[in-house]
Amino acid sequence: MTLNDQPIDSLNSDPIDLAEIELEKGNWSNAFRLLNSADLIANPRAQNVLAWLYLAGNGTTKDPLRTITCLQKAVDKEYWPAMCNLARAYQCGIGIKEDRQAAFKLYKQVEKKPRNRNCRRQKQR
């Protein structure tokens, strides 16, 4: 089996890592296919990446509602990067009605997580 003419065995066999390689190459459809597999449907990291593919319409049809659904699935599993992304979506009204209280609540949850250095509340405009 190959992926872009490379044997799968020569790559990291983690499907999310493979999808991220595809994303870096701009192969949105391949990344979407890998992330949307039955094996990863419950994986919060995969859901977080899928959310942004749906938001931009890369590799799939643009679908803001599915963006939020994917982020919420990851948040339900307490995946802090998705908490940051969903908070930003609420704060800026990206794919969902703007709700600064919901954004603040999520940002506060993230602050309690041990690895939250990359998530910062966006300054008010």
N, C-alpha and C positions, 0 to 999 in steps of 0.2 A: 504494500500500500504506500502511496506517495502523497505528498502535499506540496504542490508547486514544484514538482520534479525532484523533491528531496524525500528519501525514505523516512517514514514516520519514526522508525527506530532510532534515527540519528538525531531526532529532536526530543525535547522534553515531552513526555507523553501526556502531561496534564492538558486537557482540552481547553482550559481557560488560557493557559500560556500559549497554546497553539493559536487560539483566537486572537490574542494580543499581538502575536507575530503577524497575523493576517491584517489586523488593524494598522500596524505600523507600515505595512506595504500598501495600504489603501484598498485592500481586497475586502470591502465591506460585506459583500454577499457571503463569502466564505466564513468570515468572522461571525456573522449573524447565524448562519447554519450551525456552526460549532456551538455557539452559546445557547441556541434555542433547542438543543437536543434534549431528549427525555432525561438523560443522565444529569443534566445541569439545571433543569427547570426549578429545582428547589435551592440552588446554590446562590447565596446572597451576592457574592462577587460577580457571578455571571449576570444576575438580575440588574446589578448596578450598571454594568457595561451595556447590557441590552437596552436599558432605559435611554441612554444617550444615542444609541443607534436609532431607536424609535423617534426620539426628539428631532434629530437631524434628518431622518429619512435616509440614512446610509445603510444600504443593504436590504432595506425593507421600505414599506410605505411609511411616510411620516405620520405619527400617531401620538399626539400629546397625552391622550388618556392612558394609553398603554405605557407611556413613559412613567407616569405617576404610579400606575399599578405595579410596574416592576420595582420602582424605588420603594414603594410601600411594603412589598414582599420582603425586600432586603432589610428594611427598617424593622419589620416584625421579628427578624432574626438578630436584631441589635447590631447590624453591620454599620459601623460608624461612618465610613465614607458615604454610604447611601443616606445616612441621617443628614450629613452636610449637604448633599445634593438636593434632598427633598426640602430641607430648610431653605436653601437658596431658591428653589422653585416657588415655595410659598412666599418668600420675601419679595421676589421680583414678579410674581404672577406668571411663571413659565409653565405652561401646560395645565395650570390650575388657577383658580381664583386667588388673587393676592390675599394673604392672611398673615400679617406680621406677628400676631400672637402665636399662631401655630409654628412659625419660623423660630421665634424666640424660644419656645418650649423645646423644639428639637435641638437648637444650639446649646441649650442648658443641659440636655441629655448627653450631648457629645462631650461637653466639658468634663463630664464624670468618667469618660472612657480613657483608658491609659494611653492610647495612641491617637491623639486628636490634634497634633500640632499643625496639620495641613488644613484644618477647617477653621476658618475665621469668619466671624460675622461681617457681612458686607456693610460698608459705611452707608448711611442714609444719604440719599441724593438731595 
